[in-house]
């Protein structure tokens, strides 16, 4: 069965496409984490109130503040930790 240039070109294009798509699964985790931070919230990115990523200086400060608030008495924490009152009515 003779192999034509068209068949070789088609096989080469399919192999190149397969290798390119296979490479998408091996993106460096640091590159993908940095890229995810750049996606706006309206497009599915991190919300504005998301905690900082572990391993950063902001994360360490966030955890220290969280621990400090956890050790405070509930009366001194402020209104930010209070949840909305819930009604006891049955929902049908």
Secondary structure by P-SEA (a helix, b strand, c coil): ccccaaaaaaaaaaaaaaaaaaacccccaaaaaaaaaaccccccccccccccccccaaaaaaaaaaaaaaaccccccccccccccccccccc
